[in-house]
Amino acid sequence: MNNFDLVGEVECVWLIQATCGEGPLWIEAEQSLFFLDIDGQMLHCYEEYTGGQRSWELEEKTGWVLPRRNHEGLVAGCSSGVYFLDLSSGKRTFALLPDPQESENRFNDAKCDRDGRIWAGRSHDPETKATGCLFRIDPDLSFSNWDGPYICPNGPAITADDSTLYHVDTFGGTVWAFDKHPDGSINNRREFARLDSQTEGFPDGLTVDSENRIWLAHWGGGRITCFSPQGKRLGVVQLPVPQITSCAFGGPDLSSLYITTAARNLNLDEYPLAGALFRVDTKTSGFASPAFAG
């Protein structure tokens, strides 16, 4: 049972056992939830109305996909850089790499803002060195570094009014908030939330709902925590697996919270649902991802 009245009961909608499920993205035009298996180098699609399932093999570890404003496929963040991806033909076109000097980094998570810029973290894949940063990628494919260094930057998420950006330092156990401005700059970094790794796990991906509440995944904590805009803990969505990676709102009215999980290094006899895609109905709603303008 969950302990607050914004959510119903959790259901497993795809027992896929992703090694590291990540990057959930609701595509309204297809009424489908796309998500990645980073370690398995796969892109998956769950069709809500039919329960249909589709998958595509990827050439390398990929942390996120986002829609493009020109409707020409997706833009993807991979180990070796940003690519434009055409799922129909399988064609992949290189766009940029923001940190060529860091050969062990990979893209981990990203979101678009309403002006079509991508905010994306690069993570140290062996997870031993603080070489990862939060980058902003503009529609002209220029890029800039806005936060870091971290071992594993995560999130980010942006409020519907585009005024606040949240960014996660997973190994530091911290969710940071920034003021976000119309010119695409961010400043006034401040601590929004901090997790106790011994009892709560580590902060991972997050999303924001239409009332600016923050929904945060706990890697190793087996839950999603919902926070008020002021950082107050409002309630918890308990999951039957420990490694919760991210979440995104979807469904026809954007009131279903989809949750990705990981089976990495877990005993599947003990956690048979590890790596599955979950869904929980809520009494709130999210908003569709803006598209990249490049």
C-alpha positions as CSV (number, residue, x, y, z in Angstrom):
1,M,0.0,0.0,0.0
2,N,1.1,3.6,-0.6
3,N,0.9,6.1,2.1
4,F,-0.6,9.2,0.4
5,D,-3.7,9.8,-1.5
6,L,-2.2,11.2,-4.7
7,V,-1.6,7.7,-6.1
8,G,-3.3,4.3,-6.6
9,E,-1.7,0.9,-6.7
10,V,1.4,0.1,-8.6
11,E,1.2,-2.3,-11.5
12,C,3.9,-4.0,-13.6
13,V,3.1,-3.4,-17.3
14,W,6.1,-5.0,-18.9
15,L,8.3,-7.6,-17.2
16,I,11.3,-6.9,-19.4
17,Q,14.1,-7.3,-16.8
18,A,16.1,-4.4,-18.2
19,T,19.6,-4.4,-16.9
20,C,19.4,-0.6,-16.5
21,G,16.0,0.8,-17.5
22,E,16.2,4.6,-17.9
23,G,15.0,7.7,-19.7
24,P,11.2,7.2,-19.8
25,L,9.6,9.5,-22.4
26,W,5.9,9.8,-23.3
27,I,5.2,10.4,-27.0
28,E,1.7,11.8,-27.3
29,A,1.4,11.3,-31.0
30,E,1.9,7.5,-30.5
31,Q,0.3,7.3,-27.1
32,S,3.3,5.3,-26.1
33,L,6.1,5.3,-23.5
34,F,9.6,5.0,-24.8
35,F,12.5,4.0,-22.5
36,L,16.1,2.8,-22.7
37,D,18.0,-0.2,-21.3
38,I,21.4,1.6,-21.0
39,D,23.5,-1.5,-20.3
40,G,21.5,-3.7,-22.7
41,Q,21.8,-1.1,-25.5
42,M,18.1,-1.3,-26.3
43,L,15.3,1.2,-26.9
44,H,11.8,0.0,-25.9
45,C,8.3,1.2,-26.6
46,Y,5.2,0.3,-24.6
47,E,1.9,1.2,-26.3
48,E,-0.6,2.0,-23.7
49,Y,-3.9,1.3,-25.5
50,T,-2.9,-2.1,-26.9
51,G,-0.2,-3.2,-24.5
52,G,2.0,-3.6,-27.5
53,Q,5.7,-3.8,-27.1
54,R,8.4,-2.9,-29.6
55,S,12.2,-2.8,-29.2
56,W,15.2,-1.6,-31.2
57,E,18.9,-2.6,-30.8
58,L,21.2,0.3,-30.4
59,E,24.9,0.6,-31.4
60,E,26.1,1.7,-28.0
61,K,25.0,2.7,-24.5
62,T,22.3,5.3,-24.8
63,G,21.0,7.3,-21.8
64,W,18.1,9.2,-23.4
65,V,16.0,9.9,-26.4
66,L,13.9,13.1,-27.0
67,P,11.5,14.2,-29.7
68,R,12.5,16.7,-32.4
69,R,10.4,19.7,-33.3
70,N,10.8,18.9,-37.0
71,H,9.4,15.4,-36.4
72,E,12.4,13.9,-38.1
73,G,13.0,11.0,-35.7
74,L,14.5,11.4,-32.3
75,V,17.6,12.9,-30.8
76,A,19.7,10.5,-28.7
77,G,22.4,10.8,-26.1
78,C,25.0,8.0,-26.4
79,S,28.4,7.2,-25.0
80,S,30.1,8.7,-28.0
81,G,27.9,11.8,-28.4
82,V,24.6,13.1,-29.5
83,Y,23.0,11.5,-32.6
84,F,19.9,12.0,-34.7
85,L,18.1,8.7,-34.8
86,D,15.6,7.5,-37.5
87,L,13.9,4.4,-36.1
88,S,12.3,3.5,-39.4
89,S,15.5,3.2,-41.4
90,G,17.9,2.7,-38.5
91,K,20.0,5.5,-39.7
92,R,22.1,7.3,-37.0
93,T,23.7,10.7,-37.7
94,F,26.4,12.2,-35.4
95,A,25.7,15.7,-34.1
96,L,28.2,16.6,-31.4
97,L,30.3,15.4,-28.4
98,P,30.7,18.0,-25.7
99,D,33.6,16.4,-23.8
100,P,36.0,14.5,-26.2
101,Q,38.7,14.7,-23.6
102,E,36.8,12.4,-21.2
103,S,36.9,9.1,-23.0
104,E,35.1,7.2,-20.2
105,N,32.0,9.5,-20.0
106,R,28.6,8.7,-21.4
107,F,25.3,10.6,-21.6
108,N,23.1,9.5,-18.7
109,D,19.8,11.6,-18.6
110,A,18.3,14.6,-20.3
111,K,15.3,16.9,-20.7
112,C,14.2,19.6,-23.1
113,D,13.1,23.0,-22.0
114,R,10.2,24.8,-23.7
115,D,12.6,26.7,-26.0
116,G,13.9,23.5,-27.5
117,R,17.2,23.3,-25.6
118,I,18.5,20.0,-24.2
119,W,19.8,19.8,-20.7
120,A,21.9,16.6,-20.4
121,G,24.3,15.1,-18.0
122,R,27.5,13.2,-18.9
123,S,28.4,10.5,-16.4
124,H,31.7,8.7,-15.7
125,D,30.8,5.2,-16.8
126,P,33.1,3.3,-14.4
127,E,31.6,5.6,-11.7
128,T,34.9,6.3,-10.0
129,K,35.9,9.8,-11.1
130,A,34.1,13.2,-11.0
131,T,34.4,13.9,-14.7
132,G,30.7,14.4,-15.4
133,C,28.9,17.7,-16.0
134,L,25.5,19.1,-16.9
135,F,25.5,20.5,-20.4
136,R,23.1,22.7,-22.3
137,I,22.8,21.8,-26.0
138,D,21.3,24.6,-28.1
139,P,19.3,24.1,-31.3
140,D,22.3,25.2,-33.4
141,L,24.3,22.3,-31.8
142,S,26.5,24.7,-29.7
143,F,26.9,23.6,-26.1
144,S,27.9,24.9,-22.7
145,N,28.7,23.5,-19.3
146,W,26.5,24.6,-16.4
147,D,27.1,22.4,-13.4
148,G,29.7,19.9,-12.1
149,P,31.9,18.1,-11.9
150,Y,30.1,15.0,-10.6
151,I,30.6,11.2,-10.9
152,C,27.0,10.7,-12.0
153,P,24.9,13.7,-12.8
154,N,21.2,12.7,-13.0
155,G,17.8,14.1,-13.6
156,P,17.4,16.8,-14.8
157,A,13.8,18.2,-14.7
158,I,12.3,21.5,-15.5
159,T,9.0,23.1,-14.1
160,A,6.2,23.7,-16.6
161,D,6.7,27.5,-16.3
162,D,10.4,27.0,-17.2
163,S,11.5,28.9,-14.1
164,T,13.2,26.2,-12.1
165,L,15.6,23.4,-13.1
166,Y,16.3,20.5,-10.9
167,H,19.6,18.5,-11.2
168,V,20.8,15.5,-9.3
169,D,24.2,14.6,-7.9
170,T,23.6,10.9,-7.4
171,F,26.7,9.9,-5.5
172,G,26.5,13.1,-3.4
173,G,22.9,12.2,-2.5
174,T,21.7,15.7,-3.4
175,V,19.0,17.2,-5.6
176,W,19.9,20.8,-6.5
177,A,17.5,23.5,-7.7
178,F,18.4,26.4,-10.0
179,D,16.6,29.5,-11.1
180,K,16.1,29.2,-14.9
181,H,15.9,32.3,-17.0
182,P,14.4,33.0,-20.5
183,D,17.8,33.3,-22.1
184,G,18.6,29.7,-21.1
185,S,20.9,30.5,-18.2
186,I,20.6,29.1,-14.7
187,N,21.9,30.3,-11.4
188,N,21.3,30.4,-7.7
189,R,22.1,26.7,-7.1
190,R,20.6,25.6,-3.8
191,E,20.0,22.3,-2.1
192,F,16.4,21.1,-2.6
193,A,16.6,17.6,-1.1
194,R,19.2,15.2,0.3
195,L,18.9,11.5,0.8
196,D,20.4,9.2,3.5
197,S,22.1,6.6,1.4
198,Q,21.9,4.0,4.2
199,T,18.2,4.2,4.6
200,E,16.9,5.8,1.4
201,G,19.3,4.8,-1.4
202,F,20.6,7.4,-3.9
203,P,18.7,10.0,-5.9
204,D,18.3,9.1,-9.6
205,G,15.9,10.4,-12.2
206,L,13.0,12.7,-11.5
207,T,10.0,14.5,-13.0
208,V,7.8,17.5,-12.2
209,D,4.0,17.5,-12.3
210,S,1.6,20.3,-13.3
211,E,1.5,21.6,-9.7
212,N,5.3,21.7,-9.6
213,R,5.6,18.7,-7.2
214,I,8.8,16.7,-7.7
215,W,8.7,12.9,-8.1
216,L,12.2,11.4,-7.4
217,A,13.4,7.9,-8.0
218,H,15.5,6.2,-5.4
219,W,18.3,3.9,-6.7
220,G,18.7,1.3,-3.9
221,G,15.7,2.7,-2.0
222,G,12.8,0.9,-3.8
223,R,10.6,4.0,-4.0
224,I,9.5,7.2,-5.6
225,T,9.2,10.2,-3.2
226,C,6.9,13.1,-4.0
227,F,8.1,16.5,-2.8
228,S,6.3,19.8,-2.6
229,P,7.9,22.7,-4.5
230,Q,9.2,23.8,-1.1
231,G,11.0,20.5,-0.5
232,K,8.5,18.9,1.9
233,R,8.1,15.1,1.6
234,L,4.5,14.5,0.7
235,G,4.5,10.7,0.3
236,V,6.1,7.7,-1.2
237,V,5.3,5.2,-4.0
238,Q,6.7,1.9,-2.8
239,L,8.0,-0.5,-5.5
240,P,8.7,-4.3,-5.2
241,V,12.3,-3.8,-6.5
242,P,15.2,-1.8,-5.1
243,Q,16.7,0.0,-8.1
244,I,14.3,2.7,-9.2
245,T,15.9,4.8,-12.0
246,S,13.4,7.4,-13.3
247,C,9.8,8.3,-13.9
248,A,7.6,10.2,-16.3
249,F,3.9,11.1,-16.7
250,G,2.0,9.6,-19.6
251,G,-1.4,8.3,-20.7
252,P,-4.1,10.2,-22.5
253,D,-4.5,12.7,-19.7
254,L,-0.9,12.5,-18.6
255,S,-2.0,11.3,-15.1
256,S,-0.2,7.9,-15.2
257,L,3.2,7.8,-13.7
258,Y,5.5,5.4,-15.5
259,I,8.5,4.1,-13.6
260,T,11.7,2.5,-14.9
261,T,13.8,0.1,-12.9
262,A,17.1,-1.8,-13.1
263,A,18.1,-5.4,-12.6
264,R,21.8,-4.7,-12.5
265,N,23.7,-7.1,-10.2
266,L,20.5,-8.3,-8.6
267,N,19.4,-11.8,-7.8
268,L,16.3,-12.3,-10.0
269,D,15.1,-15.1,-7.8
270,E,14.9,-12.6,-5.0
271,Y,13.6,-9.7,-7.1
272,P,11.8,-11.3,-10.1
273,L,10.3,-7.9,-11.2
274,A,13.7,-6.1,-11.2
275,G,14.1,-4.2,-14.5
276,A,10.4,-4.1,-15.2
277,L,8.4,-1.1,-16.3
278,F,5.8,0.0,-13.8
279,R,2.8,2.3,-13.8
280,V,0.7,3.9,-11.1
281,D,-2.4,6.1,-11.6
282,T,-2.3,9.5,-9.9
283,K,-4.6,12.3,-9.0
284,T,-2.3,14.8,-10.7
285,S,-0.8,15.1,-14.2
286,G,2.4,15.9,-15.9
287,F,3.1,17.6,-19.2
288,A,4.4,16.4,-22.5
289,S,8.1,16.7,-23.1
290,P,9.1,19.7,-25.2
291,A,10.9,18.8,-28.4
292,F,14.5,19.6,-29.4
293,A,14.5,22.6,-31.8
294,G,17.6,21.3,-33.6
